[in-house]
């Protein structure tokens, strides 16, 4: 007959484990810059199941509905449905154009974050419209297909198709084809890096700059025992598994499945990479920047002390986050050889 553990022992064990988890969390929070601390950091959250994914998507949809009021004054936004070939569905994009823009101007293909499994283009209203206004350029934001419903290469194909469309419509859009950049945040930054690789290899889609905001570059990070805040390794492993359609592994033979897997990074566009030093993606971002630099690619790496993943969304008023975003936009202005008129 199986003997049951005494209730007091079970209670003590649960209490001990909970205490260890809290202590570990407090150690992680101790390295966060004081100005970036937020109550949400005290509540561990991970996307690790279909139900948690549905919850995450509902939250993002709610944010997207409220984001319409965040479009910068003087910037028009319209939806464009980009036709795709080979029976693929059209790609929904948002096009941001500042009033009074001098044509032809530069352009940015922007790709939203969300771990490749969540997100909407509308969530980027504030940053996309701000960039469009301050640099007086066109910004095209891609609503790409998400995993696990549409695993690799669906999302990347949508982003590449949007870049093709931007070049095809350059005359009508008033865009200088030689001044087209790609960029994105988190998963969108990883996709932007892959788009830059595809464009380089094809040779018919000029990209002059890549703007990579704490990009999700390397699926192998999810195979390591790494602790992080906000975007956790549990979420990272779930997301990469959904996107790749298999758990991350040492060998991944498909090109462009993960930007950091590329062996030869020479000849890629100049880049800005920004990340916090307590971000899960810190090491992979620093490593990728080092490889670009070693290959002769101009790269600016901005590592912010005490910054976790997505900190500027939680604490946008923090001086370090204001400087982080300003530095990102300034780097893009230099990459596009355009003047910047800061707003506000």
Secondary structure, DSSP 8 states (H G I E B T S, - for coil): ------HHHHHHHHHHHHHHHHHHHHHHHHTS-GGG--GGGGS-----SHHHHHHHHHHHHHHHHHGGGGS-TTEEEEEEEE--STT---EEEEEEEETT--SSEEEEEEE--STTTS--GGGGHHHHHHHHHHHT-EEEEEE---TTTT-TTHHHHHHHHHHHHHHHTHHHHTEEEEEEEEEEETHHHHHHHHHHHHHHHHSSS---EEEEES----GGGGGS----SSS-HHHHHHHHHHHHTS---S---STTSSGGG-S--TT--EEEEEEETTSTTHHHHHHHHHHHHHTT--EEEEEETT--TTHHHH-TTSHHHHHHHHHHHHHHHHHTT-------
